[in-house]
Amino acid sequence: MDWDSLLQQSEDQAFQDGFPQMERDLMQVEQLSLKLRAKASRLDQSNEELAASRLLAQQGVNARRYNRDLLELELQPSHEDVFTEPTTVDEYLQQVHESTVVSAIQEAQRQTDDTFQQFMNDSLQAHWQQAKRRLLDSMLPSGGQGGFSPAAPLTVVGPAATAAQPDLQTAGRKVQLTGRFKGYADVTLQLNEAAVDGRPFDAVAAYTRAACSDQGADDGMSICTCWQLLQSITGVASGGTDGTADLLRGAQEYLERGHVAYMQRAIQAERAQAALGGNPSKLGQVHAFLRVKNQDVSTTLDFDSPTGTDTSWQRIFCCLRSGFSAEALEVAQSSAASTAGRPGGKDFAGHLSEWLRNGGRLPARSAAALAPEVERVLREGRDVRRRPPFWAHRAACHVLLAADRRLADQLQREVQGLFPTIEDYMWFQLVLVRAAPPEALGGDATAAAGVQAATLDGLQQYLQQYPPAHYSHQGKQPLLYSMVLLLSLQLRGHVAFLARDPSTRPYRVDAVHFALALHAAQLLDGPSDGCGGETMDVGAFVHLYAKEFVHTDVRLALEYYIAAARLQGDSRETRGRLLRELLTESQAYGFLLGSGGADGEAGALAAFVPERAARHELIAAIAEECAGAAQTEEAVELFMYAGQPRPALHMLSHQLSDLIEPSLDDAVAAERADAIELRGAAAVAALRGSIEREDVHQLESFAQLKVVRQLLQAHARGEGGTVAQLLMELPMVPLEAGRVAMCSANARTLHPALLDRLPKVLAAAAFALEQQRRQEALRAVVAFAEDLPSHVPTAVFQALNRALQSAS
């Protein structure tokens, strides 16, 4: 059978009845063909894959792993593989050049991507390590000072040391601080007293004496060094407006005094070599020190022999490093090398004289004129073999006067050992920053006359590039980094480092008092926070330390709470919040507040708020916060101490109302209700005699609540007669028809505590009046209940109606 006959049969079948007519255009036929082809190829491919898998399995190959590796394999042709057929040598070379460039670019991109990924991984790992250290440090078991110092500076003493709860009036357990911590506490008391009196107090000096008095502890002497540095920084005040320059000058002078002490120790160690003499001058000390330092020099020195080695530049630099300004100028003026200048220009001695007259700064014109000379000196030293003696000191002196950051960086790159210690390096940087123009100290890095001024912000940012371990020998001497932070005026960063870093855990208490001292000196928010982008709430940190004394020494806790309030703004809300926490945590109302009332004795709080009216206002504000925080008992006590019995009685009424029903069958609730009645009696006594309408309303409401309690107790015992008698003492319940309208109107102004107990009172009235068959009284009570449908439940309505029907 050929194709024509098949086509004819298909047409005959298609036109017969019962078969649907289907029409397809060419596009539809093509799409259906492609689908059938894809389906068939998939079936063929699946069969081929199965056959291949069986073959691989027979050969012992893991087909699944082979397929996975094959999918990951990516074949990419290189540019050499896709070369077009060159016709000339130039075309061939052009193709090779382009291929090489493209390959180099792709390789650079790959390396850049790998380097970036590695950098991000390293940064993430470093950040995670820091976070992990902080987490583990916060989880360490606290010792003695609640995590502030593992050295345990606290000792609990006294007969109440084993008490389970602190005494409500005397705060129970006492603590005895030791070492510098006791001195810190005494200074904090003096600081608070000075703040209350409004008199000046040098907190930094006082804390320094306290820290340095701890002669028996090595870490005390180390922290003493930090305090001495801070005292030197804050002790320089010129009375001008450039406060940052004064702080920098104080830091520089501290380093200069340290270098003088270092020279004296070197001289004492090598007395014979130093040959100091009996009555040395400052310049004589420099000469003696240089004899010791240059003892390896084969020839004599110029200040010992006219034909000796010229040490003029070394002496000038050493005098400047030690703060001997006059002696440095004397050496410069007597030296031929430093007095030689350019024709028509100043020599180095002239520039130094001008630099000293301007407080360590050169005018912009003079600095610009000195810059070419500095560059010439630096060029002379590039050839190490031809450098003159003490060339590095000559270059350093010129750079100090020019105060050019670019030249300073070049000097440090070419001379590696000029600043062997961190103190020498910081002194050099501080002199450069001080020599910068005043606008640069404030953060303006604009260059004047072509000189790139060194700025304090730039110095701080450079120091922050390296972790603390870089400065502290991998955390073995953490206070070295603390010194760097102080010298660079990163004062808040200094507190944050002592408060957070795991290596400074023994200095947590010191960090608290550094914060107090800096705040007292108005330097806590100084030229820079220095926290490396992190925030440090020093007020919350001091508050955390204050909480350590809440259950051991309330007096000391109060001192630190007041100090923490000052650091947090010292607003009324802040003081109220902190004092509320102290009162509720310690329960030492008598000690902190005194006896209260208008004529009561003042407590410890009076030392910080001497005026009675202001103290009562503060206590009332704290009471309102306690009431808002559902601390009802604390709020009542505080209102009573503040001489405001009305809100206290209002809260006592609510408490008594809530306890009336539970006290009917619960002995504990009954005891609490009795205590509230006794406490309310004091508030009633304080309000007795008042003619204010609100006071009278509170007194009447509390008296009626006590009657309601007695009435419900009698009802619980089934004493209908007693209930009926007590109903006569409740003016809010009408027992006569003529009083229904008046009682219904007064019900809308009832105290909420009375209104809550009204349904129970009406239910008891129904019981008592039914027993005595007092129909008129029952009708009055029913009418009264009908006037208050929102306050009387349906069950009470039904009980009243049943009682009325039973009495009829």
Steps between C-alpha positions, in 0.01 A plus 500: 500500500644833395459845658231610259267216593555569872414864446183403311389266779563768758288751310216248463503429873517868585186590303291222646242591758601476866855632465578861606644739244848625602694766318867592561705769336868462425619673818295269720620195314860613547455557872342157549781342302762667718326376813485145372865520398608627841302226671654237285854638554447500873396139491802417289729697728358330807565162341853605414562624854375172645724304272796721588430465873492119467829509313666725763367280781650194334835679491477598871446873438264702726256633242336749737829662595611496137184685393541756782860572405402519134236762575756711690748482214504817291696510179604847384719555199799727541560792272786315337258225394273741313766683302401586150739405230745791475609620158790719611743515788342823627159335523650208689677729744181704543306185587765390747502846661122510536489148635772579755326817616163329536656207686682741734177692568311179575777379730504836680125486541523151641776598742309813604189296566696244701675773699172675575337177610798422723490850649127473574550158657785631715297802606200285586721260693662785693161652578372163617804449720444838664132429555583156640756646740247754624236233542732270691624792709143589596435136596801471728406439864506829688724522798470737792410812310232342284719461195670838538815360658603140561733629769197514733543843657185449710484338840162449668522571873264548792249284688250516215737348246311170494151645492279381221333841452643848563350693788237743378637790702877446521562312173640205694831373369795735474798488272856602557693616194874452488793655320442765239132403477440645846673818392285512188184477711614779734578729207160424346334615824704822490413551133128464571519743790680755284239459226219564749673805647591634156867542585792398276670169565804355325372146460790389280761599759299341783453172315869503407601525866262215585638276225864572580452445874458127437868419539446131563366402157693495175193566290418791728831664413445429131159658505659778703709583194185541293351729764817708511488536123138611513583748775780641285264530201231681697738703716609739223253783449599828339160660543462541124245360263729236347428225749619218275844661468523517880419130529763417239754714681427315824552163328823625340637631829428165667709321237776757536512449877513128439800544271678710763442221753634249246817709451552521875469124537751447218741744662467331839567162342822623331630766736864466401425525129248783547737724702207716607666700776368639823266780388379418150285726287237378258750516215752320721250216544462477122878487457531229765222296337664530157831383643323183613303460178802565272754301700556277196627798296875472468572875505413760762188716477504869408380623841798322661761591239498765223624238255240238601207370301237763434187408700317830457192348334485212746519745790229723350271203447571361849427841655172526312410143596560585867312830490816711542400772253746767613788255494403383149508860376834557673655202324351606165635853529848378597522241222643593163293238320166624635579869447590454133207603287416585147590844367222738590323245717489392864730235640373211712571690822281786380217264411535323835484832686183595314356151557554529876358853519176382337449212742637225276357628172642674198295752302386375162749721316796375703386136474475532122846656488647218711342218298755507212784483750341196662467331163865575425606347833295189428655467155848516652425197714379272224854378443558304820877481444539878472269601783668746740511410872167537676325583174179338626483742794559795267218385272268441796562851635420654163185290459379598848528869416346463153210290641440342161329162522629395159862570599448326835378185325802510269735535798347200676533287189868584451605486869359192672665523842456870576206432736584178685208519748132581472561798729754646256266446207201655677709802608605560140141475377364725775757770421396484135133529586562787743704681235211479255280809452208531746240422231674168433467401866127531465497250215551732199769327297536777243864568425639851541778628273560151358563340843297189580417559864480206740162481671378335815228311314757367257720379784207329671388330181853376434528354850162331468618307194681255728334282766575553871722192502740680264583751774473274805731212404210273406298601806776433754524869594155641425563832670750592227210536260313691765791745509485536121130582517557763768792659317296529181205646698273203428359538849166325458682228307733460800200438727345262245823302469533452877131414525471250215825341396561153647863586579391790725263302719695591819445869422120513472466700823770739382303556179200609707700766682682613186154572359400695812823700495474583130138606539591722793772658285250538211725290276294186456376628165829651393671541163404145396316210656771264383278193516579384149142549385346332804286667761571504869228598748718592795200600708356150470841357584523701824141403576596133463779549753262677739267199498779290653445680833120495514480203736830556680545874562204720417689816589772425247243386244322835538825688435564314177136520392518879532827498304343284229207741479739788433661309214157427351390863492398554865141572403211453736381198305844339513540556872149375564555184297830413669383581852182298445716203406719549806204529736312203365809280482643585843171564688699741721232769517587616849871537429459672165192715566488549876180503700308690234211736537510876548699490824687172455875459511684501172677189376812449295331646194499842668875528440433521124166686510527731803176696443205322658254613235724387215568169677130434551432591138765252385365226727148563373623467142664170591174387661310577181749292303456214746124524464534491123722192529241320720726530808210598722654441842811698410286782361296520822813522714649770280182708494488485879867604526433787259220631723227418246262263681212553255640294210631250755150458649352471151732208419441341842125512434547305178724249674248450782215465253685229308571306821153516659359194324820284513538579871166332579651151467877562471698570816797647310276742312330590829837588655588716201163677525559568871844646417346724234243628748780583743700675227187682393447621854826698472381658176161577657673665795707713264187612311279551804398859532533576131207685348587434137225317320726232351658427840158464663391270216804275551442486878133408463575237236764326712269501803216348296736232363578387854124480570451301178764253616323454835163465322626229264667316788165499687325381186750216466420397859125516427436784748215681330437734792859623502482557125181703542663716769809562286280597202390798705865620501524491120340813356547370146223234550146643533269326746215744445316585183567871543878451483509292181533793260771666710702175540469425128639842417781466755591154369650657191759682715579209726862402551590226246606273784150528655327462167681168443357359824147632450355175348617296801356758737162486324504118511569512876223759542255269324593218742468714813182688405332174394569353843343803669220518238553872439301543182534878469877485542519221244289700251736797546805280441340343191416843358855615570639195316270564204647852468851353469462217247862524381640443851263231629526148352191302403556250781473779759179627334353154525605462865337837586176408323486159670557665837223753430257227401592293807447796733158587349 
